[in-house]
Amino acid sequence: MSKKTALRQQVEGMTENFCETFLDAYQCADWGVTAEKFARLCIDELTKQLTQLAHELDDERLEDGE
């Protein structure tokens, strides 16, 4: 299996897990927003947190000299 294929499969699996969590959270409570609005809020927060985490990981790699 190529690295590209493995990477794609990893991302797809993570996305499937997030979608399951999204469905559970949206269906278990009346948030007073549409599913699209709820998705946008989740995506915005996920983007913010993942970007920050990635930045920190990249900084650590650079500090370690890799």
C-alpha positions as CSV (number, residue, x, y, z in Angstrom):
1,M,0.0,0.0,0.0
2,S,1.4,3.4,-0.9
3,K,1.8,6.2,1.6
4,K,-0.8,8.2,-0.4
5,T,-3.3,5.4,-0.1
6,A,-2.6,4.9,3.6
7,L,-2.9,8.6,4.2
8,R,-6.2,8.8,2.3
9,Q,-7.6,5.8,4.2
10,Q,-6.5,7.3,7.6
11,V,-8.3,10.6,6.8
12,E,-11.4,8.9,5.6
13,G,-11.6,6.8,8.8
14,M,-11.1,9.8,11.0
15,T,-13.8,11.6,9.0
16,E,-16.2,8.7,9.4
17,N,-15.7,8.8,13.2
18,F,-16.3,12.5,13.3
19,C,-19.5,12.1,11.2
20,E,-20.8,9.5,13.6
21,T,-20.1,11.8,16.6
22,F,-21.8,14.7,14.7
23,L,-24.9,12.6,14.1
24,D,-25.1,11.4,17.7
25,A,-24.7,14.9,19.1
26,Y,-27.1,16.6,16.7
27,Q,-29.8,13.9,17.1
28,C,-29.6,13.7,20.9
29,A,-30.4,17.3,21.7
30,D,-32.5,20.2,20.3
31,W,-29.8,22.7,19.6
32,G,-32.2,25.2,18.1
33,V,-30.2,25.3,14.8
34,T,-30.3,23.5,11.5
35,A,-28.0,20.6,10.9
36,E,-26.1,22.8,8.4
37,K,-25.5,25.5,11.0
38,F,-24.4,22.8,13.6
39,A,-22.0,21.4,11.0
40,R,-20.6,24.8,10.2
41,L,-20.0,25.5,13.9
42,C,-18.3,22.1,14.3
43,I,-16.2,22.6,11.2
44,D,-15.1,26.0,12.3
45,E,-14.1,24.8,15.7
46,L,-12.4,21.7,14.4
47,T,-10.4,23.8,11.8
48,K,-9.3,26.2,14.5
49,Q,-8.2,23.4,16.9
50,L,-6.6,21.2,14.3
51,T,-4.7,24.1,12.7
52,Q,-3.3,25.1,16.2
53,L,-2.3,21.5,17.0
54,A,-0.6,21.1,13.6
55,H,1.3,24.4,14.0
56,E,2.5,23.2,17.4
57,L,3.5,19.8,16.1
58,D,5.4,21.4,13.1
59,D,7.2,23.7,15.5
60,E,8.3,20.8,17.7
61,R,9.6,19.0,14.6
62,L,11.6,22.1,13.6
63,E,13.0,22.5,17.1
64,D,14.1,18.8,17.1
65,G,15.9,19.4,13.8
66,E,13.9,17.1,11.6
